[in-house]
């Protein structure tokens, strides 16, 4: 089944590629790999601010991670123009703005990982790192970067 059909079934509409918030490229293509720079969590077009374990629950953090994943797919689409060219979601790195005692960064990252598994099915499961940080740019609660193999 087409990636676009799965997105439609999930009720996901892709947006435009998000512009970088500083001096960096939103993506780099090298051979058959696409490196997507960190994307910040957004809600209703605005940075989704907060810290897990302080003012954001794990469940809401998962929603934020899923929102980042949708944004990453929008960037993929804008970059390679056809999501059916994706051959493997290779590596996901999730950074979670966390209170000092918050220990569920890996559960927050599941919001993105589960989304990629659903959309890209057999090629969606990936290697992953998830870790907590004191603060993220612009006060975002989650930032995710991604490496994708494509043809």
Beta strands, then each sheet from edge to edge (+ up, - down):
strand 1: 27-30
strand 2: 33-40
strand 3: 42-43
strand 4: 46-47
strand 5: 86-97
strand 6: 127-133
strand 7: 142-150
sheet 1: 1+ 2- 7+ 5- 6-
sheet 2: 3+ 4-
end
